[in-house]
Amino acid sequence: MSDRPRLCDVPAHAHGRFRRDPLMALVAMGVDMLSWIDGFAEPPETGLGRPQQYFDVVVTERHLVAQDENVVAVTFELPDGGQLPNWRPGAHLDIELPSGALRQYSLCGDPADRTRYRIAVRFIPDGRGGSAEVHQGLPVGSQLRIGLPRNAFPLAIGGYNQRTSAIRLIAGGIGITPILPMIALLEQTGMPWTMIYCGRTADSMAFLPELEVYGDKITVHCDAESGFATPAQLMGDLSGTLAVYSCGPPPMVDALRAALADRPDVEFHYERFSAAPVVDGREFDIQLAITGETLTVGAEQTALDAILSVRPDATYSCQQGFCRSCAVRVLDGTPEHRSTALSPQELDAGYFLPCVSRAKGTLTVEL
């Protein structure tokens, strides 16, 4: 793990004149001018498709950040108090919980503070156990392993030749977590932005006091008082808007996708915090090589769900095709890949992701 900052972590210039902000690059890097110039040609690094590297951290703070006491913010630091790897708004962490479960949580702290990472987790009583473990099993002083930050939801603003325009942010529930650092970066670069933050009730919504400093740039919408927000309410006035960034439940994201389908002038970037439904699925079979069992995967079912029905101990986490923890190797058959998270080497080795990918015919997998 290197303490040296990377140029790919420097944000773009606010007005589109440079692919990366020159002043911030100089401050962040502290390296010679040639290295600084070379870095402007680097593509954004997401961390996806590379082998994950884990390291130890310790829990140094815990705070309840919603009035209903069901959202806890947890801060991690290195045991020696050193500097953590850089990250950009939209990034998440792979976290190995004490039980051995692997979960992904968005970073919601300050990317400029390299001494600590912050996540926030809502307690889900009928969930898969990860949120309960974070709420009940990670006291201050706990040590655990986390992976290098990955980013499947990067904020891309002010790129080369990109016009300066407004950004619309839309957060639903705990989807506020990746949005918080985006707000900080937009403020830092001077890019115009507005946001709507939706939740069941005001008491259930995290970080409201932290957001008060932004005044009327943020609209808080409580479903219990005003009903579910319509796509028009979610999008607001898109005049002059370059892009919409949204994180929230699938119904909200799907409604926005439909509403923005006829707006090619507006980029739509989104992240779900639960699995998307299967689209254009066809029934196929999976044979487990070790046991010889053959499972039928329904047209609207994921291969992972079919595997879990007979192998509940199978490893998985995000169920959205980016964490790669559920990857299995195909021994026979033709997979239909529906994720870009696997590296070319992993694809050549025959791996596929049963949480999102499908098959043409029967697949035999190494399980």
C-alpha positions as CSV (number, residue, x, y, z in Angstrom):
1,M,0.0,0.0,0.0
2,S,1.6,3.3,-1.1
3,D,1.3,6.6,0.6
4,R,2.0,8.4,-2.6
5,P,-1.1,10.2,-4.1
6,R,-2.2,9.3,-7.6
7,L,-3.0,11.9,-10.3
8,C,-6.1,9.9,-11.2
9,D,-7.5,11.0,-7.8
10,V,-7.3,14.7,-8.7
11,P,-10.7,16.1,-9.8
12,A,-11.4,17.6,-13.2
13,H,-11.2,21.4,-13.8
14,A,-14.5,23.0,-13.0
15,H,-14.8,24.8,-16.4
16,G,-13.7,22.0,-18.7
17,R,-10.4,23.6,-19.7
18,F,-8.3,20.6,-18.4
19,R,-9.0,17.0,-17.7
20,R,-7.7,17.5,-14.2
21,D,-7.5,20.7,-12.1
22,P,-3.8,21.9,-12.4
23,L,-3.6,23.7,-9.1
24,M,-5.2,20.8,-7.1
25,A,-2.9,18.4,-8.9
26,L,0.2,20.3,-7.9
27,V,-1.0,20.6,-4.3
28,A,-2.0,16.9,-4.1
29,M,1.0,15.4,-5.8
30,G,4.1,17.4,-4.8
31,V,6.0,15.8,-7.7
32,D,8.0,17.1,-10.6
33,M,6.2,19.0,-13.4
34,L,6.7,16.3,-16.0
35,S,5.0,13.7,-13.9
36,W,2.2,16.2,-13.2
37,I,1.6,16.8,-17.0
38,D,1.8,13.1,-17.8
39,G,-1.0,12.4,-15.3
40,F,-3.6,14.4,-17.3
41,A,-3.7,11.6,-19.8
42,E,-4.5,8.9,-17.3
43,P,-8.0,7.5,-17.4
44,P,-10.1,7.5,-14.2
45,E,-9.2,4.5,-12.1
46,T,-12.2,2.6,-10.8
47,G,-10.5,-0.3,-9.1
48,L,-13.0,-2.7,-10.7
49,G,-11.6,-5.8,-12.5
50,R,-8.4,-5.9,-10.5
51,P,-7.6,-8.4,-7.7
52,Q,-8.6,-6.8,-4.4
53,Q,-6.0,-6.0,-1.8
54,Y,-7.0,-6.0,1.8
55,F,-5.4,-4.3,4.8
56,D,-6.2,-3.9,8.5
57,V,-8.0,-0.9,10.0
58,V,-9.4,-0.1,13.4
59,V,-12.8,1.5,14.3
60,T,-12.1,4.8,16.0
61,E,-15.5,6.5,16.0
62,R,-19.2,5.5,16.0
63,H,-22.1,8.0,15.8
64,L,-25.8,7.6,15.2
65,V,-26.7,10.0,12.3
66,A,-30.5,9.7,12.0
67,Q,-33.1,10.6,14.6
68,D,-34.6,7.1,14.5
69,E,-31.2,5.7,15.6
70,N,-31.2,3.2,12.8
71,V,-28.2,4.7,10.8
72,V,-24.8,4.5,12.3
73,A,-21.7,6.2,10.9
74,V,-18.5,4.3,11.5
75,T,-14.9,5.7,11.1
76,F,-11.9,3.6,10.3
77,E,-8.2,4.5,10.7
78,L,-5.0,2.6,10.2
79,P,-3.7,1.0,13.4
80,D,-0.5,3.1,13.2
81,G,-2.4,6.3,12.4
82,G,-0.9,6.5,8.9
83,Q,-2.3,7.7,5.6
84,L,-5.0,5.7,3.8
85,P,-5.2,5.2,0.1
86,N,-6.8,8.0,-1.9
87,W,-10.4,7.8,-3.1
88,R,-12.9,9.8,-5.1
89,P,-16.6,10.6,-4.5
90,G,-18.8,7.7,-5.4
91,A,-16.3,5.1,-4.1
92,H,-17.1,2.2,-1.9
93,L,-15.2,-0.2,0.4
94,D,-15.2,-4.0,0.5
95,I,-15.4,-4.8,4.2
96,E,-14.7,-8.2,5.8
97,L,-16.9,-8.2,8.9
98,P,-15.9,-10.2,11.9
99,S,-18.2,-13.1,11.0
100,G,-16.4,-13.4,7.6
101,A,-19.2,-11.9,5.6
102,L,-18.1,-9.5,2.8
103,R,-20.1,-6.3,2.3
104,Q,-19.8,-3.1,0.3
105,Y,-20.5,0.3,1.8
106,S,-20.1,3.7,0.2
107,L,-17.5,6.1,1.6
108,C,-19.2,9.2,2.9
109,G,-16.5,11.2,4.6
110,D,-14.0,13.7,3.3
111,P,-11.7,12.5,0.4
112,A,-9.1,15.1,1.4
113,D,-8.7,13.6,4.9
114,R,-6.4,10.6,4.3
115,T,-6.3,9.7,7.9
116,R,-9.8,8.2,8.1
117,Y,-12.6,6.6,6.1
118,R,-16.2,6.9,7.1
119,I,-19.2,4.8,6.1
120,A,-22.8,4.9,7.2
121,V,-25.1,1.8,7.5
122,R,-28.9,1.6,8.0
123,F,-30.0,-1.3,10.2
124,I,-32.2,-3.7,8.1
125,P,-34.0,-6.1,10.4
126,D,-34.8,-8.6,7.7
127,G,-31.6,-8.1,5.8
128,R,-28.7,-10.5,5.2
129,G,-27.0,-9.8,8.5
130,G,-24.4,-7.3,7.5
131,S,-26.2,-4.2,8.8
132,A,-26.9,-5.9,12.1
133,E,-23.3,-6.8,12.5
134,V,-22.1,-3.3,11.8
135,H,-24.7,-1.9,14.3
136,Q,-24.1,-4.5,17.0
137,G,-20.6,-6.0,16.5
138,L,-18.2,-3.2,15.6
139,P,-17.5,-1.2,18.8
140,V,-14.7,1.4,18.9
141,G,-11.4,-0.5,19.0
142,S,-12.6,-3.3,16.7
143,Q,-10.0,-4.3,14.1
144,L,-11.1,-5.6,10.7
145,R,-9.9,-5.9,7.1
146,I,-11.0,-3.7,4.3
147,G,-10.2,-3.5,0.6
148,L,-8.8,-0.7,-1.5
149,P,-11.5,1.8,-2.5
150,R,-13.3,0.9,-5.7
151,N,-15.6,3.3,-7.7
152,A,-18.5,2.1,-9.8
153,F,-20.2,5.5,-9.4
154,P,-17.6,8.2,-10.2
155,L,-18.5,11.9,-10.4
156,A,-17.2,13.0,-13.8
157,I,-17.4,16.8,-14.0
158,G,-15.6,19.5,-16.0
159,G,-13.8,17.1,-18.2
160,Y,-11.8,18.1,-21.3
161,N,-14.1,20.0,-23.7
162,Q,-17.0,19.3,-21.4
163,R,-19.3,22.3,-21.1
164,T,-19.8,23.9,-17.6
165,S,-23.3,23.3,-16.5
166,A,-25.4,22.3,-13.5
167,I,-25.5,19.0,-11.8
168,R,-28.7,17.5,-10.3
169,L,-28.2,15.1,-7.3
170,I,-31.0,12.7,-6.2
171,A,-30.7,10.6,-3.1
172,G,-33.1,8.1,-1.7
173,G,-32.8,6.9,1.9
174,I,-29.3,5.6,2.7
175,G,-28.4,6.5,-0.9
176,I,-27.3,9.8,0.6
177,T,-23.9,8.2,1.5
178,P,-22.1,8.4,-1.9
179,I,-23.8,11.7,-2.7
180,L,-22.3,13.5,0.4
181,P,-18.7,13.6,-1.0
182,M,-20.1,14.6,-4.4
183,I,-21.6,17.7,-2.8
184,A,-18.3,18.6,-1.2
185,L,-16.4,18.3,-4.6
186,L,-19.0,20.3,-6.5
187,E,-18.8,23.1,-3.9
188,Q,-15.0,22.9,-4.1
189,T,-14.9,23.3,-7.9
190,G,-17.7,25.9,-8.1
191,M,-19.9,23.7,-10.3
192,P,-23.6,24.7,-9.9
193,W,-25.7,21.9,-8.3
194,T,-29.1,21.2,-6.6
195,M,-30.3,18.1,-4.8
196,I,-33.5,16.4,-3.6
197,Y,-33.1,14.0,-0.7
198,C,-36.1,11.7,-0.2
199,G,-36.9,9.5,2.8
200,R,-39.8,7.9,4.6
201,T,-39.7,10.4,7.4
202,A,-37.4,13.2,8.6
203,D,-36.4,11.0,11.6
204,S,-35.2,8.2,9.2
205,M,-33.0,10.5,7.1
206,A,-29.3,10.5,7.9
207,F,-27.0,13.5,8.0
208,L,-29.7,16.2,7.9
209,P,-27.8,18.6,10.3
210,E,-24.7,18.1,8.1
211,L,-26.7,19.2,5.1
212,E,-28.2,22.3,6.6
213,V,-25.2,24.4,5.6
214,Y,-26.2,24.1,1.9
215,G,-29.5,25.9,2.4
216,D,-32.1,25.9,-0.4
217,K,-29.8,24.0,-2.8
218,I,-31.2,20.9,-1.1
219,T,-34.9,20.0,-1.0
220,V,-35.9,17.4,1.6
221,H,-38.9,15.3,0.7
222,C,-40.6,13.1,3.3
223,D,-42.8,10.4,1.8
224,A,-45.0,10.2,4.9
225,E,-45.9,13.8,4.6
226,S,-46.0,14.4,0.8
227,G,-46.3,10.9,-0.8
228,F,-43.7,9.4,-3.1
229,A,-41.9,12.0,-5.2
230,T,-42.8,12.0,-8.9
231,P,-40.0,11.9,-11.5
232,A,-40.7,15.5,-12.2
233,Q,-40.2,16.4,-8.6
234,L,-37.0,14.3,-8.4
235,M,-35.5,15.9,-11.5
236,G,-36.6,19.4,-10.8
237,D,-35.7,22.1,-13.5
238,L,-33.2,20.5,-15.8
239,S,-32.7,23.6,-17.9
240,G,-28.9,23.9,-18.4
241,T,-28.3,20.7,-16.5
242,L,-25.4,18.5,-17.7
243,A,-26.0,15.4,-15.7
244,V,-28.2,13.7,-13.1
245,Y,-26.6,11.6,-10.3
246,S,-28.9,9.3,-8.3
247,C,-28.5,6.7,-5.7
248,G,-31.5,5.0,-4.1
249,P,-33.9,2.1,-4.3
250,P,-34.5,0.4,-7.7
251,P,-38.1,1.8,-8.2
252,M,-36.7,5.4,-7.9
253,V,-33.8,4.7,-10.3
254,D,-36.1,2.9,-12.8
255,A,-38.6,5.8,-12.8
256,L,-35.7,8.3,-13.5
257,R,-34.3,6.1,-16.3
258,A,-37.7,6.1,-18.0
259,A,-38.2,9.8,-17.5
260,L,-34.8,10.6,-18.9
261,A,-35.0,8.2,-21.8
262,D,-35.9,11.0,-24.2
263,R,-33.3,13.5,-22.8
264,P,-30.1,12.7,-24.7
265,D,-28.7,16.1,-23.6
266,V,-28.7,15.0,-20.0
267,E,-26.3,12.3,-18.7
268,F,-27.7,9.9,-16.2
269,H,-25.4,8.3,-13.6
270,Y,-26.9,6.0,-11.0
271,E,-26.2,3.5,-8.3
272,R,-28.7,1.1,-6.7
273,F,-28.4,-0.1,-3.2
274,S,-30.2,-3.4,-4.0
275,A,-30.1,-5.8,-6.9
276,A,-31.9,-4.8,-10.2
277,P,-34.5,-7.1,-11.7
278,V,-33.5,-9.5,-14.4
279,V,-34.1,-8.0,-17.9
280,D,-34.6,-10.2,-21.0
281,G,-33.9,-13.3,-19.1
282,R,-34.2,-16.8,-20.5
283,E,-34.3,-20.1,-18.5
284,F,-31.1,-22.1,-18.5
285,D,-29.5,-24.8,-16.4
286,I,-26.4,-24.8,-14.2
287,Q,-24.7,-28.0,-13.3
288,L,-22.5,-28.1,-10.1
289,A,-19.4,-30.1,-11.0
290,I,-18.6,-31.2,-7.5
291,T,-22.0,-32.6,-6.5
292,G,-23.4,-33.3,-10.0
293,E,-26.6,-31.4,-9.2
294,T,-28.4,-29.6,-12.0
295,L,-30.3,-26.4,-11.2
296,T,-32.8,-24.6,-13.4
297,V,-32.4,-20.8,-13.4
298,G,-35.8,-19.2,-14.1
299,A,-36.2,-16.4,-16.7
300,E,-36.6,-13.9,-13.9
301,Q,-34.2,-15.5,-11.5
302,T,-30.5,-14.9,-11.1
303,A,-28.0,-17.8,-11.3
304,L,-26.8,-16.8,-7.8
305,D,-30.3,-17.2,-6.3
306,A,-30.5,-20.7,-7.8
307,I,-27.0,-21.6,-6.4
308,L,-27.9,-20.2,-3.0
309,S,-31.0,-22.4,-2.9
310,V,-28.8,-25.5,-2.6
311,R,-25.5,-23.9,-1.4
312,P,-26.5,-21.2,1.1
313,D,-22.9,-20.9,2.2
314,A,-21.8,-19.7,-1.3
315,T,-19.9,-16.4,-1.2
316,Y,-21.6,-13.3,-2.5
317,S,-22.2,-9.7,-1.5
318,C,-23.3,-6.8,-3.8
319,Q,-25.6,-8.9,-6.1
320,Q,-25.1,-6.1,-8.8
321,G,-22.1,-7.3,-10.7
322,F,-19.3,-5.2,-9.4
323,C,-17.8,-6.7,-6.2
324,R,-16.9,-10.0,-7.9
325,S,-17.1,-11.9,-4.6
326,C,-19.6,-14.5,-6.2
327,A,-17.4,-15.3,-9.2
328,V,-17.2,-18.9,-10.2
329,R,-15.3,-20.7,-12.9
330,V,-17.2,-22.2,-15.9
331,L,-15.9,-25.6,-16.8
332,D,-18.3,-26.1,-19.8
333,G,-20.9,-24.1,-21.6
334,T,-21.2,-20.5,-22.9
335,P,-21.7,-17.7,-20.4
336,E,-23.6,-14.5,-21.3
337,H,-21.6,-11.9,-19.4
338,R,-23.7,-8.9,-18.1
339,S,-20.9,-7.2,-16.1
340,T,-17.7,-5.4,-16.9
341,A,-16.1,-6.1,-13.5
342,L,-14.1,-9.1,-14.5
343,S,-10.6,-8.5,-16.0
344,P,-9.7,-9.9,-19.4
345,Q,-7.5,-12.5,-17.6
346,E,-10.4,-13.6,-15.4
347,L,-12.7,-13.9,-18.5
348,D,-10.0,-15.9,-20.3
349,A,-9.8,-18.2,-17.3
350,G,-13.5,-18.9,-17.6
351,Y,-15.0,-16.9,-14.7
352,F,-18.4,-15.4,-14.6
353,L,-20.6,-13.6,-12.1
354,P,-23.8,-15.5,-11.3
355,C,-25.4,-12.5,-9.6
356,V,-26.0,-10.8,-13.0
357,S,-24.7,-12.9,-15.8
358,R,-26.6,-15.7,-17.6
359,A,-25.9,-18.4,-20.1
360,K,-26.9,-19.8,-23.5
361,G,-27.7,-23.5,-22.8
362,T,-26.3,-25.4,-19.8
363,L,-23.3,-24.2,-17.8
364,T,-21.1,-26.5,-15.7
365,V,-19.5,-24.5,-12.9
366,E,-16.7,-25.3,-10.4
367,L,-19.0,-25.7,-7.3
